[in-house]
Amino acid sequence: MVLNLKILPQSSFGFPGYRGLQEFVIIPFYNYESNQSNYFGIKDWGISLQYGAEFARTTLSVAPDDLTTDNSELDLNTSLYLLSIAKRLGNHSLSARYTPGYQKEFIFKTGESIIINDTTTQSLQANYNYKELFGLGYSYNFNEQFNAGLTMRFFSQDFNREIVKPVFGDTLYLVREAINEKISTGSIDIGLDYILNKQLQFRIASINLLNFEDQLTNTEFQGIELNLNRGALLTASYFPLELLNFHLLYETTNSFQAGVTGHTKGFIYGLTAFHDYYQEPFIAGVLPAVGYRTDLFEILLSAVKYFSDRYTNASYSKFFDEGINNIINNSYSFDKIVLSMAVNISGKPEKKVELIDIEITREIYPSFYDLYIDQPIAYGNVVNISGKPVTVIPSVKIEGVTDDQIQSPPQTIAPGDTVVVPFFVIIPDKYANEKTFLSYADFFISVTPLQPDAQLQKATLINSINSWDGNVANLRYFIKKDMEFSMNYSKNILSRNKSFLDTIPSPLLPFHKAQIIFNEFAKLIVYVSDPRATAEYVQFPKQTLDLKGGDCDDLSVLYSSLLESVGVQTALVDYKGDGEIRHVNVLVNTGLNPEQARLITTNDKKYFIRKDESGKDQVWIPVETTSLSNFNEAWNIGVEKFNREAIENLGLAKSKIEIIDVY
Amino acid sequence: MFNKMKFSLSARLAAKPGTARAGYIGKTLLIFMLAVPALIAQEFKAADVKGDVKYQAGTSEVWSEVKEGMSLQPDYFISTGEKSFVQIKYREQSLSIDELSAIHLASIKTMSTDELLLALAMEDMINAPVNDGKNRSSSTAVYGDKKGKENNLVNKSDDFGIKRLNGAVQLAGNGFKESSVVFAKETYRKYPDSKQIPLFRIFFADILYEKGLYEEALGEYLDSAKLDLNIEEKSNVESQIQRINKILLNN
């Protein structure tokens, strides 16, 4: 019987005639023949349709004596070849296809005949029908260089044969009877894509890696079922120019394809020549293709042209000697024209920008909640890979810190340009994590608000809520954080002194508020040299009052916060020192003008004059917050230090001392 | 009282703009690198005291009488009354403080021109930054209900500003010209009325000019020109302004 029939449905021959690993091409999602890794470029949903016409008879009749028994005229048979759907979910891609036109039916004359009434001879026939029913594909995009996936394909094989069956009775009868059997077959293949760069890309894939099939029960049909031999497929694509791309595809069955493709202004073309181990001549045929694509759809007209005469008639024995190697491409296939159409349903734009890398420029101190509105936490290099200027919206989300993506100002990038994009962030008010931890920041670049075009993740250190970077200017965040608490605390103190304050002329109120508040909290607090033993830890005002102690940073923050909360302006004095421990204390704006200074002191060394933002002279006094005996003592000590280091030794002019306004 | 102000005209040195500027420019770097704050960290002594002479120590609110032979600390402020004076001795030198004058003893120190420039620059550093005020605390809690009633509350000094300027002139007369300018500038800030006296403004502007600090001197002369000047002062100020403008243009 039949011993060497080869039907290899998994070879790489496909109808589109245009190939490419380029992500922007939609076509590959339905072309499982050469895309075992299911790698495609749509961003959301895609559907496609393939409609073809074959210049041949729909059936082929083969006789054992090389005589044609079917003399019907060659005609044009059209049918729907394929319907498919695809979906992209982030890095995951799914696809499914239904292939009603991927089938080949053979009608054989078995060589047996029956003579009816001694006059009429009827030949017995066999009918073998091979169909690919449907397929499923999945892939995962690991990064910009690697993509791996698998495709599953399901086949149906329907075998029918007429036989002559003897019926024994009084007389021996021969009865013509049909036997049939239908089996299902499937195979799974995997593929791996390696995109070295935009010019050179590779794919390796299996052929019939895993197979499953029903067992034939009827011995009459054994040996003619689909033969799922294992093999491999290697593809290399080179893209030196938009208009000229080269593709080479090799199968371990010693078949290969070589093609050129290109695209410009939406128009695409392809020309592939294929060598088929099972067909003659050496170059068995070509697949020319032309088409047009936009972001929304792709339309492609391709053809298959064989260089050998097609067998409309063939011998039964030749069929069994040579077999066929593919359902849609074999010695009995005919020239075709195929129209392929694919639609990108979501209309999502193709990727227009790339985020090349991210440089984290600073640690995150959550207390500095609005600092990072002006000072970016990171910079990213963004390149415009589209042909038009694009406006990108950078955004960042930090795990465990921000609930949503925080957007930075948009930037416009010229085609082909790379720009440095800053990423800003706002720390939520409610953030209160007292521990430092390593988190991850996701950086996004979006051209449209709906979907990021590019993203990168970077590790970033998130300090505790009490962490401080040592910059005295940033103590203002600790001053402002507990402002409501400070206001209640200060008002409570002032209320208890209402009778005294009622006797004070209004210009002197800020000074006396500063005096009363200091004397009240000084009773409760002790100076502790850095209670947490780290210079980078600063307490919020409430914490200092709860703990009843703090160092110079904590006490300056507390005093400043209490005064600012009731409208008394303050500033911090940063004594930077020369390799020594830095020190901070507080300046208080009495609100008095120079002529009124003698209302609070007869010693003009105990104050100095600052112009306010409107140019008006005001009397300010330094207060040493670590001197907790009483206000006058703290004022005197503050004055001595300030006059000596800031004024007489020119510390302010030499930048050894800095005055930092809280607001 | 300005009519009782006394200062030595000998302190007003003749200006030598060309040489002063050239020397300043040529030696700026060297001076800047080598200059050491030359505070004379010495103990002062009241060698000769006549009349009402008082001192105020450190941050004290009290003025006490200076007695002959008593030692004085650098953080003392010395103030003389009418028809009074005191001779201060330090190291091998002495400095007389005439009547109606006030001097902070820490100001008796030599300063380089660069240090003077730094001290003048400090004025801007002390000032609050200019902003739109939007970030100020919204709290305006006031206790005592006196707001607005006594905003013009002023307790005038007993012309201490003029005393300080008299003291500054005497500092200059004793060779401490740079520190005299710093002392005068501080006085202007703490006692704004003292800025309105043309003679003092012109005197200290002349020192800045003499030291080759033309831009700083020009600012002082321009401010002085807005004051109520007599004919001689006006002529002097205008000629100095023209001279400096010419120098600045040529540079």
Interface residues (C-beta under 8 A of the other chain):
Chain A: M483 M487 S490 K491 L494 S495 N497 K498 L501 D502 T503 I504 P505 S506 P507 L508 L509 K513 E564 S565 V566 G567 Q569 A571 P594 E595 Q596 A597 R598 L599 T601 T602 N603 D604 K605 K606 Y607 F608 I609 R610 K611 D612 E613 D617 W635 N636 V639 E640 I647 E648 N649 L650 L652 A653 K654 I659 D661 Y663
Chain B: P37 L39 Q56 G58 T59 S60 E61 W63 D75 F77 H104 A106 E115 L118 A119 A121 M122 M125 I126 N127 A128 P129 V130 N131 D132 G133 N135 R136 S137 S139 T140 A141 V142 Y143 G144 D145 K146 K147 G148 K149 E150 N151 L153 V154 N155 K156 S157 F160 R189 K190 Y191 P192 D193
